[in-house]
Amino acid sequence: MSSTNPTSAGTDALQAPAEIAGSLRFSVIRLARLLRQQDRSGLSPTLTAALATISREGPLTLGELAGREQVAPPSITKVVAKLEAEGLVTRRADTTDRRVSRVAVTRAGQRRLEANRTRRTAWLESRLRELPPDEVARLEAAIGVLERLVASPVDAEGRAR
């Protein structure tokens, strides 16, 4: 990376937090877009995100899933219906409250997620192999900071603050 690039992490003078935020936002959005382009699952980003959340945190009620995905309950009902129609999730009655259903990922859903993750990781790995070792080391060192940044506290409705 050139030190003349304003988004470069290698500039001599430290940028103001607002400038860093703008550069980081732009880079993260572009990286997320490029990773989404590696998706061959046939699912929309919304469906993929919901499926990943169910896999990671499930079984979840529809309300819990809506909170985690930060969407309205009617929207998450449609998302789950689509995932269920694809055979990627199942709904089961809650063991303590039969009026509530919990959504869990199926084996087919887990396989679809794993194939997608493998493809995205392979693409990112190939890009990392193109970088000089010192830049890869800097990215590795930044992982902990990025994880703390995205692990922000949540409000009472489960939304990130």
N, C-alpha and C positions, 0 to 999 in steps of 0.2 A: 504494500500500500504506500502510496506517495504521501509525503507530508504536506503537499499542496492540496490534497483532497480534504475538504472541510469535514467530511464524515469519518476521516481516518482516525484510528485510535492512536496513531503514532505521532501526532502533532506535538510540537515542543511546548506550546502554551496550553494550559488546561482550558477547556470550554466551560461556559456557564451551564448550570443545570438545565436551563431551558433549551439551550442548543444541543446538549447531550440527549435530552428527552426527544427532541425532534429527530435527530439522527438515528437514535436507537429505535424509535417508532417506525421510521421509514425502513430501516434494515430488517426489523422483525417482520413487518408486513410483507416485504418482498420475499424473505425467506419462507414465510408461511405459504405464500402464493406458489412459490416454486415447489415446495413440498406437496401441496395439494395437487399440483399438476402431475405428480407421480402416482396419484391415486387411480387405480384401475378397478376399484370395487363396484363402480356403477351407482354408488350412493352419493347423495348431496353432502356438502360439508356439515350441514345441520344433522343429518342422519348419522354420519360417521362420528361426529362429536358425541351425540347422545349414546350411540352404541359403545363407544370407548368409555364413557362415564359409567354406564351400566356394568360393563365388564370390570372396571376398576373398583367401583364402589357398591355394586349391587349385591343382592336384590334390593331394589328401591321402590318406594311408592311413587305414583305419578307426581304427587306434590313435591316429594324430595327431589325427583329428577328435574322437575320444572325449576325448582330453586337453584339447583346446581348448574343448570344450563341457562339460567336467567331468562326464561321465557314464560309466557302466560300458560296456565294449566290447559286451556283449550288447544293451544299450539302443541304442547307436549303429548296430548292425547292423540293428535293426528300423527305426530312423529312415531310414537310407539305403535300405532295401528299399521303404519307403513313397514316398520321393522318386523312386526309380527307377521304381516302378509308375506314378507320375504323369508320367513322362517329363521330370523336372526335373534329374536327374543321370544320369551313366553311370559304370560301373565298367570300368576297363581294367587289364590286367596291368602291373605295374611293369616298366620297361625293364631294370633291373638284377637284380631278383629276381622271377621269374615266379610265385612262390608268393604274392606280395603284390599286392593290387589297390589302385589309386588311384581316388578318386572326383572327378569333375569336373562342373561345372555345364553343362547344355545351353543352347542358345539359348532354348528355351522357359522354362527355369528363370531365365535372366537377364532375360527379358522380364517374368516374373512378379515378380521382385524389383524391377525398375525401376518397374513400375506401382505396386507397393506403396509404395516409397520416395517416389515422386512424390505419391501421395495423402497420405501422412503429412506430408511436407514442406509441401504446400499447406495442410493443416489447421493446422499449427504456424505457418506464415506468416500465416494469417488471424488467429490468436490474437495474434501479435506486433504486428500492425497495430492492434489494439485498445488497446495499451499506449501510454503517453506516451513520447516520444522519449528522455527521460532514463533511463527504466527499460529500454528496449531497449538503450541504450548500456551500462548496467550489466550486462545479460545478456551482451552481446558481450564485455565486459571479463572476465567470469567464465569464458568458454569455455576459455581456456588453462589456468586453474586446474583446471577440471573434467577436462580431458584429461589433465593430469598426475596427478590423483587416480585416474583409472581405468586409467592405464598403470602399474599397480603391478608390482613384480617377481613372477616366478613361481617356484614350487618345482621340484624335479627332475621331478615328474609333470606339469608344465605348468599347475598350479593357481595362481590368484592368491593371494598371501599377504595 
